[in-house]
């Protein structure tokens, strides 16, 4: 079997949303299948694409869209093609299309048109969905329906994302499946609880306030009652809003209480040195940071978006804010402060709950459906013959 993994990730060279198809690709090669990848070209090729290539995968790239005025004018006057419309031909028996957000395949229709044109079975993965808005426009609804109905399977990383997608599209997605993302911590175990009397909080997320809400968290922590409390918050990650968050730390006079730690690869060490995860997201799939924290024996404060409520039971495994607003997050953080003496016990409960509901080999689950798609194609050909 020849499998093509196509990623529509355009915002960043690599992210947590890529881990599922990456691991499924490695599994496919380990089982003797041929793998090819099609991803956006970046100045530096992501290390995991290089890893796949070294393992024998065929690696292809499509170009990023050019947004300069000169480029747009040249395309409009037909002086040159839009580089985003130049898609390498990638031949395969089954295609796996990974969407960073549910409707990326609409926004990237030149690529997805080619996928339909190859007339082979394909599966879709949605790694995230916006909780509010993003209704599919009437001009694109027929296209979206055709593409979704044509898929062998449509995977979502949370049931909530699926429900939101059906609302946005106005259609029940019959072939939908919920699938987990891979967990990358080294040790799934309840880690020793830090002995510090100071409340040690960690926010592990891309530094992108439009999605992850770190700016709201800092505003809450700038209030008078929090200024008087003994706490420390570490913001882990990289992203476009690092400078803005540093400015907010200065604006809110949170130096000495909040720090930017950058990208940290040792997730286990984060939870060996912190008491609780705080993740004030505006939208989500099911965040790996949440699952990894709970599988390290840590409770979490997060918002009721995406798959968060499947993991965080308010008052038991953490605290769930109704939405990413200052008032709602304030209420949940007050519950955290009032119950900080219970965090170790809550973390133990969080570990048991997360361990019970998490698929620890989701790449095997995905690969099983890829094989089924290939079998379905073979059966269809046999019937026609």
C-alpha positions as CSV (number, residue, x, y, z in Angstrom):
1,X,0.0,0.0,0.0
2,X,1.2,3.5,-0.8
3,X,0.0,6.2,1.6
4,X,0.2,9.9,1.2
5,X,0.1,12.1,4.3
6,X,-0.9,15.7,3.4
7,X,-0.7,18.5,6.0
8,X,-2.5,21.8,5.6
9,X,-0.5,23.3,8.5
10,X,0.4,26.8,7.2
11,X,0.9,28.9,10.3
12,X,3.9,27.2,11.8
13,X,6.5,24.7,10.5
14,X,5.4,22.1,13.0
15,X,3.0,21.7,15.9
16,X,1.2,19.2,18.1
17,X,-1.4,18.8,15.3
18,X,1.2,17.1,13.2
19,X,2.2,14.3,15.7
20,X,-0.7,12.0,14.8
21,X,-0.1,11.7,11.1
22,X,3.7,11.7,11.7
23,X,3.5,8.7,13.9
24,X,1.0,6.9,11.6
25,X,3.5,7.5,8.8
26,X,6.3,5.9,10.8
27,X,4.0,3.0,11.7
28,X,3.0,2.5,8.0
29,X,6.7,2.3,7.0
30,X,7.5,-0.1,9.8
31,X,4.8,-2.4,8.4
32,X,6.4,-2.4,5.0
33,X,4.2,0.2,3.3
34,X,5.4,3.1,1.1
35,X,4.8,6.6,2.5
36,X,5.0,10.0,0.9
37,X,4.3,13.4,2.5
38,X,3.1,16.7,1.1
39,X,3.6,19.7,3.4
40,X,4.2,23.5,3.0
41,X,7.8,24.5,2.2
42,X,9.6,26.4,5.0
43,X,13.0,28.0,5.0
44,X,14.1,25.2,7.3
45,X,12.6,21.7,6.8
46,X,11.1,20.5,10.1
47,X,13.2,17.9,11.8
48,X,10.5,15.3,11.8
49,X,10.0,15.6,8.0
50,X,13.7,15.0,7.7
51,X,13.3,12.0,10.0
52,X,10.6,10.5,7.7
53,X,12.7,11.1,4.7
54,X,15.7,9.3,6.3
55,X,13.4,6.4,7.0
56,X,12.5,6.2,3.4
57,X,9.5,8.4,2.9
58,X,9.1,10.4,-0.3
59,X,8.9,14.1,0.7
60,X,7.1,16.7,-1.4
61,X,6.3,20.4,-0.7
62,X,3.8,22.9,-1.9
63,X,4.5,26.6,-1.8
64,X,3.1,29.2,0.6
65,X,0.7,31.8,-0.8
66,X,2.3,35.1,-1.6
67,X,0.4,38.1,-0.3
68,X,2.4,41.0,-1.6
69,X,0.6,43.5,-3.8
70,X,2.9,42.8,-6.8
71,X,2.3,39.1,-6.5
72,X,-1.5,39.5,-6.3
73,X,-1.5,41.8,-9.3
74,X,0.6,39.5,-11.4
75,X,-1.7,36.6,-10.7
76,X,-4.8,38.7,-11.4
77,X,-3.4,39.8,-14.8
78,X,-2.4,36.2,-15.6
79,X,1.2,37.2,-15.9
80,X,2.2,34.3,-13.6
81,X,0.4,31.5,-11.7
82,X,-0.2,31.7,-8.0
83,X,2.5,29.6,-6.5
84,X,-0.1,28.2,-4.1
85,X,-1.9,26.7,-7.1
86,X,1.2,24.7,-8.1
87,X,0.7,21.3,-6.4
88,X,3.1,18.4,-6.9
89,X,1.5,15.2,-8.2
90,X,1.6,12.8,-5.3
91,X,0.4,9.3,-6.3
92,X,-0.9,7.0,-3.6
93,X,-3.5,4.4,-2.8
94,X,-4.9,6.3,0.2
95,X,-4.6,9.9,1.2
96,X,-4.6,11.3,4.7
97,X,-5.4,15.0,4.9
98,X,-4.6,16.7,8.2
99,X,-6.4,20.0,8.8
100,X,-5.0,22.2,11.6
101,X,-8.6,23.5,11.9
102,X,-11.7,21.9,10.5
103,X,-12.3,24.0,7.4
104,X,-8.7,24.3,6.3
105,X,-9.5,22.2,3.3
106,X,-11.9,24.9,2.1
107,X,-9.3,27.7,2.5
108,X,-6.8,25.5,0.7
109,X,-9.1,24.4,-2.1
110,X,-6.5,24.4,-4.9
111,X,-4.8,21.6,-3.0
112,X,-7.9,19.7,-2.0
113,X,-9.3,20.0,-5.6
114,X,-6.2,18.0,-6.7
115,X,-6.9,15.4,-4.0
116,X,-10.4,14.8,-5.3
117,X,-9.0,14.7,-8.8
118,X,-6.7,11.8,-8.0
119,X,-9.9,9.7,-7.5
120,X,-8.5,7.7,-4.6
121,X,-9.9,7.1,-1.1
122,X,-9.0,9.7,1.5
123,X,-9.5,10.4,5.2
124,X,-9.7,13.7,6.9
125,X,-8.4,14.8,10.3
126,X,-9.5,17.9,12.1
127,X,-7.2,19.0,14.9
128,X,-9.1,22.0,16.1
129,X,-12.3,23.9,15.7
130,X,-13.3,27.5,16.7
131,X,-15.9,27.4,19.4
132,X,-17.9,30.4,18.0
133,X,-18.4,31.8,14.5
134,X,-16.8,30.3,11.4
135,X,-20.1,29.2,9.9
136,X,-19.5,27.7,6.5
137,X,-20.5,30.3,3.9
138,X,-23.2,29.5,1.4
139,X,-20.8,29.8,-1.4
140,X,-18.6,27.0,0.0
141,X,-21.2,24.8,1.6
142,X,-21.7,22.5,-1.4
143,X,-18.0,22.1,-1.8
144,X,-17.5,21.3,1.9
145,X,-20.4,18.7,1.8
146,X,-19.0,17.1,-1.3
147,X,-15.5,16.8,0.3
148,X,-16.8,15.5,3.6
149,X,-19.2,13.0,2.0
150,X,-16.5,11.7,-0.3
151,X,-14.1,10.9,2.6
152,X,-13.8,7.4,4.0
153,X,-13.6,8.8,7.5
154,X,-13.6,12.2,9.1
155,X,-11.7,12.3,12.4
156,X,-12.0,14.9,15.1
157,X,-9.8,15.1,18.2
158,X,-12.9,15.8,20.4
159,X,-16.6,15.1,20.3
160,X,-17.1,18.8,21.0
161,X,-15.2,19.8,17.8
162,X,-17.5,17.4,15.8
163,X,-20.6,18.9,17.3
164,X,-19.4,22.4,16.5
165,X,-18.5,21.4,12.9
166,X,-22.0,20.0,12.4
167,X,-23.5,23.2,13.6
168,X,-21.2,25.3,11.4
169,X,-22.1,23.2,8.3
170,X,-25.7,22.4,9.1
171,X,-25.2,18.8,8.4
172,X,-24.8,15.5,10.4
173,X,-21.4,14.1,9.5
174,X,-22.2,10.4,9.4
175,X,-18.6,9.1,8.8
176,X,-17.2,11.0,11.8
177,X,-14.9,9.4,14.4
178,X,-13.3,10.8,17.5
179,X,-9.5,10.0,17.8
180,X,-6.9,10.9,20.3
181,X,-3.5,12.6,19.7
182,X,-0.2,11.0,20.8
183,X,1.0,11.7,24.2
184,X,4.8,12.5,24.2
185,X,5.7,12.5,27.9
186,X,8.4,10.0,28.8
187,X,6.7,8.7,31.9
188,X,3.0,8.3,32.5
189,X,3.2,8.4,36.3
190,X,2.1,10.6,39.3
191,X,5.2,12.7,39.8
192,X,6.3,13.8,43.3
193,X,4.5,16.9,44.3
194,X,6.8,20.0,44.7
195,X,7.1,20.8,48.4
196,X,7.2,24.6,47.9
197,X,4.5,26.5,49.9
198,X,4.3,28.9,46.9
199,X,1.6,28.1,44.4
200,X,3.6,27.0,41.3
201,X,1.5,27.4,38.1
202,X,2.4,26.5,34.5
203,X,0.8,27.5,31.3
204,X,2.1,25.2,28.5
205,X,0.9,26.4,25.1
206,X,1.9,28.2,22.0
207,X,2.3,31.9,22.8
208,X,-0.7,33.0,20.8
209,X,-3.3,35.0,22.8
210,X,-5.9,34.7,20.0
211,X,-6.1,31.0,20.7
212,X,-4.6,30.3,24.1
213,X,-5.7,33.4,26.1
214,X,-2.5,34.0,28.1
215,X,-3.2,37.8,28.0
216,X,-6.5,37.2,29.9
217,X,-4.7,35.1,32.5
218,X,-2.2,37.9,33.1
219,X,-4.9,40.4,33.5
220,X,-6.6,38.3,36.1
221,X,-3.3,37.9,38.0
222,X,-2.7,41.6,38.0
223,X,-5.7,42.3,40.4
224,X,-5.2,43.4,43.9
225,X,-6.0,40.0,45.6
226,X,-3.5,38.1,43.4
227,X,-0.8,40.7,44.0
228,X,-0.9,39.8,47.7
229,X,-0.7,36.1,47.1
230,X,2.4,33.9,47.0
231,X,2.4,32.4,43.5
232,X,4.6,32.0,40.5
233,X,3.5,31.4,36.9
234,X,5.7,30.1,34.2
235,X,4.6,30.5,30.6
236,X,6.1,27.7,28.5
237,X,6.2,27.8,24.7
238,X,7.0,29.9,21.7
239,X,4.9,31.9,19.3
240,X,3.9,35.2,17.7
241,X,2.9,37.0,21.0
242,X,6.0,36.5,23.1
243,X,6.9,40.2,22.9
244,X,3.3,41.2,23.7
245,X,3.2,39.0,26.7
246,X,6.5,40.4,28.0
247,X,4.9,43.9,27.6
248,X,1.9,42.8,29.6
249,X,4.1,41.4,32.4
250,X,5.7,44.8,32.6
251,X,2.3,46.7,32.3
252,X,0.8,44.6,35.1
253,X,3.9,44.8,37.3
254,X,4.2,41.0,37.4
255,X,7.9,40.8,37.2
256,X,9.0,38.4,39.9
257,X,5.7,36.6,39.7
258,X,5.5,35.6,36.0
259,X,8.2,34.5,33.6
260,X,8.5,33.4,29.9
261,X,10.4,30.1,29.8
262,X,10.5,29.5,26.1
263,X,10.1,26.2,24.3
264,X,10.9,23.2,26.6
265,X,11.2,19.7,25.2
266,X,11.4,18.0,28.6
267,X,7.7,17.9,29.5
268,X,8.3,15.6,32.5
269,X,10.5,18.2,34.1
270,X,7.7,20.8,33.8
271,X,5.5,18.7,36.0
272,X,8.2,17.8,38.4
273,X,8.6,21.5,39.2
274,X,5.0,22.8,39.1
275,X,1.8,22.2,41.0
276,X,-1.0,22.9,38.4
277,X,-1.6,23.6,34.7
278,X,-3.5,26.8,33.8
279,X,-4.7,26.9,30.2
280,X,-7.2,29.7,29.4
281,X,-7.9,28.7,25.8
282,X,-10.4,30.5,23.6
283,X,-10.7,27.4,21.4
284,X,-9.2,23.9,21.3
285,X,-9.1,20.4,19.9
286,X,-8.1,18.4,22.9
287,X,-4.8,19.9,24.1
288,X,-1.9,17.6,24.6
289,X,-0.6,19.9,27.4
290,X,-3.8,19.1,29.4
291,X,-3.5,15.3,28.9
292,X,0.2,15.3,29.7
293,X,-0.3,17.4,32.8
294,X,-3.0,15.0,34.1
295,X,-0.9,11.9,33.2
296,X,1.8,13.4,35.4
297,X,-0.5,13.7,38.3
298,X,-1.4,17.4,38.0
299,X,-4.8,19.1,38.2
300,X,-5.7,21.8,35.7
301,X,-7.6,25.1,35.4
302,X,-8.9,25.5,31.9
303,X,-11.9,26.6,29.8
304,X,-14.9,24.7,28.6
305,X,-13.9,24.5,25.0
306,X,-13.0,21.5,22.7
307,X,-12.3,18.3,24.6
308,X,-11.3,20.0,27.9
309,X,-14.5,19.1,29.7
310,X,-14.0,15.4,28.9
311,X,-10.8,15.6,31.0
312,X,-11.5,18.3,33.6
313,X,-14.3,17.5,36.0
314,X,-14.8,20.7,37.9
315,X,-13.8,20.4,41.5
316,X,-12.5,16.9,41.0
317,X,-9.7,16.8,38.5
318,X,-9.3,20.6,38.2
319,X,-11.4,23.7,37.6
320,X,-13.4,24.5,34.5
321,X,-14.1,28.1,33.5
322,X,-17.3,28.6,31.4
323,X,-15.4,30.7,28.9
324,X,-12.1,32.5,28.4
325,X,-13.3,35.8,30.0
326,X,-11.7,37.8,32.9
327,X,-14.8,37.1,35.1
328,X,-15.0,33.4,34.4
329,X,-11.3,32.8,34.7
330,X,-11.2,34.9,37.9
331,X,-13.9,32.6,39.4
332,X,-12.0,29.4,38.5
333,X,-8.7,30.8,39.8
334,X,-10.3,31.7,43.1
335,X,-11.5,28.1,43.4
336,X,-7.9,27.0,42.7
337,X,-6.5,29.3,45.4
338,X,-9.1,28.2,47.9
339,X,-8.4,24.6,47.2
340,X,-4.7,24.7,46.7
341,X,-4.2,22.4,49.7
342,X,-6.1,19.7,47.8
343,X,-4.1,19.9,44.5
344,X,-2.0,16.8,45.2
345,X,-5.1,14.7,45.8
346,X,-6.8,16.2,42.8
347,X,-3.8,15.5,40.7
348,X,-3.9,11.8,41.6
349,X,-7.6,11.7,40.7
350,X,-6.7,13.5,37.4
351,X,-4.2,10.9,36.6
352,X,-6.6,8.0,37.1
353,X,-9.3,9.7,35.0
354,X,-7.0,10.7,32.1
355,X,-5.4,7.2,32.0
356,X,-8.9,5.6,31.8
357,X,-10.1,7.7,28.8
358,X,-6.9,8.2,26.7
359,X,-5.9,6.1,23.7
360,X,-2.2,5.7,24.1
361,X,-1.6,4.4,20.6
362,X,-3.8,6.6,18.4
363,X,-1.5,6.1,15.5
364,X,-2.5,2.4,15.4
365,X,-6.1,3.5,15.5
366,X,-5.6,5.8,12.5
367,X,-3.5,3.2,10.6
368,X,-6.3,0.7,11.0
369,X,-8.7,3.0,9.2
370,X,-6.2,3.8,6.5
371,X,-5.9,0.0,5.8
372,X,-9.7,-0.2,5.8
373,X,-9.8,2.6,3.2
374,X,-7.3,0.7,1.0
375,X,-9.3,-2.5,1.4
376,X,-12.5,-0.6,0.5
377,X,-10.9,0.6,-2.8
378,X,-9.8,-3.0,-3.7
379,X,-13.3,-4.3,-3.0
380,X,-14.8,-1.6,-5.2
381,X,-12.4,-2.4,-8.1
382,X,-13.2,-6.1,-7.8
383,X,-17.0,-5.5,-7.9
384,X,-16.5,-3.3,-11.1
385,X,-14.4,-5.9,-12.8
